[in-house]
Amino acid sequence: MEKIDYSKRSFAYYPTNAIVIAKYENGAWGKPEISSDFMLSVHCFAGAFHYAPECFEGLKVYRGADNKVRMFRPDENAKRMISSATYLDMGYPDEEMFIEMCKMCVRANWEFIPPYESGASLYLRPVLFGMNPQLGIRSAKDVTFIVMSSPVGTYSGAKALMPGTAVLSRNYDRAATYGSGYYKLGANYAQSLHAYNIARKQGYRELLFLDTATHTHIEEFGSSNFFGIKGNSYITPDSDSVLPSITNKSLRHVAADMGLTVEMRKVYVEELAEMDEVNACGTAVVITPICKIDDKPTLESTEITKCYHIGDPENCGPISRKLYDAIVGMQKGLLPDKYGWCMILEEK
Ligand SMILES: Cc1ncc(COP(=O)(O)O)c(C=O)c1O
């Protein structure tokens, strides 16, 4: 097999050995099977192709400095998938089945768990979609659940903790006030693709969405949650249309333990001017510092109404770095797992 240079990987697909697949038909789950065939045979009338009864998850598996392999908070991903599937009114794997299939996937792809020194990890992508043929607008009756994996590096391909830029999305919304933003549905991401493409073509690393009702306060980035540091406070938006990030939840816990005041509340756009540090946070982006945010009348416009400069453009802010070291330290076995968030996996 070709030797993979894991240190050069970004967040992109890389083929591995196998996926784990299970089907829920006529009200019952079949046995999860490991398959080296990545091509699916799916009915073209399956709801997933038409009305998007589909949700997914993302979690990482890390090889530690001690060579142990750790999966981070898979129970939280299982719970979030159950909440997404419940919103879509379709069947779902219970927590035990979800975690067992993740473990099966890791074992089947063990040689793709990157070495500790590379800084890369094995990303797991559990996907659940409606598979029964249908024409009417109905929730899926039968579903397929697949856990797949890919070794990944940093989200942007840049060095970890290297600050990037973002732009506010004033004329494209991601998730409506009473919509589905709280759930991890593929449909939410479809909503963001066009705007994301415009922002990326202009060289921005991230796109920051606002609340759809008033466009006055911050919701989240296209790929991740938002948090800012102001003085001794960790500030993150409280919104029913933002994905409840497991990374953000963990960071809030760590921040409180470090003696920071955790504020989960409405964050007005103008507050960006007072922030000492701003970051995107999530499984894929980990903590990514944002050093400049442009506000424009529209994404397409060349006019910049306001430009927020936050912190040092070359370096991650000191408090964000402490949070990064704390969380990554636990994931990579450099620090004690004092909250019991890591599940240690064995090859067999
Ligand atoms: C839109 C969005 N928000 C937030 C997150 C972060 O969630 P988590 O920390 O659970 O990965 C993600 C995924 O990583 C995301 O896609």
The ligand as an SDF file (V2000), in Angstrom:
LIG
                    3D

 16 16  0  0  0  0  0  0  0  0999 V2000
  -22.7180   24.0980   10.9180 C   0  0  0  0  0  0  0  0  0  0  0  0
  -21.9220   23.4710   11.9900 C   0  0  0  0  0  0  0  0  0  0  0  0
  -21.9340   24.0310   13.2120 N   0  0  0  0  0  0  0  0  0  0  0  0
  -21.2130   23.5140   14.2170 C   0  0  0  0  0  0  0  0  0  0  0  0
  -20.4390   22.3770   14.0450 C   0  0  0  0  0  0  0  0  0  0  0  0
  -19.6430   21.8520   15.1870 C   0  0  0  0  0  0  0  0  0  0  0  0
  -20.2500   20.7480   15.8010 O   0  0  0  0  0  0  0  0  0  0  0  0
  -19.3560   19.6610   16.5220 P   0  0  0  0  0  0  0  0  0  0  0  0
  -18.5190   20.3900   17.5100 O   0  0  0  0  0  0  0  0  0  0  0  0
  -20.3320   18.7610   17.1710 O   0  0  0  0  0  0  0  0  0  0  0  0
  -18.5380   19.0070   15.4790 O   0  0  0  0  0  0  0  0  0  0  0  0
  -20.4370   21.7340   12.8000 C   0  0  0  0  0  0  0  0  0  0  0  0
  -19.6890   20.4990   12.5320 C   0  0  0  0  0  0  0  0  0  0  0  0
  -18.6080   20.2370   12.8340 O   0  0  0  0  0  0  0  0  0  0  0  0
  -21.1730   22.3030   11.7500 C   0  0  0  0  0  0  0  0  0  0  0  0
  -21.1590   21.7350   10.5420 O   0  0  0  0  0  0  0  0  0  0  0  0
  1  2  1  0
  2  3  1  0
  2 15  2  0
  3  4  2  0
  4  5  1  0
  5  6  1  0
  5 12  2  0
  6  7  1  0
  7  8  1  0
  8  9  2  0
  8 10  1  0
  8 11  1  0
 12 13  1  0
 12 15  1  0
 13 14  2  0
 15 16  1  0
M  END
$$$$
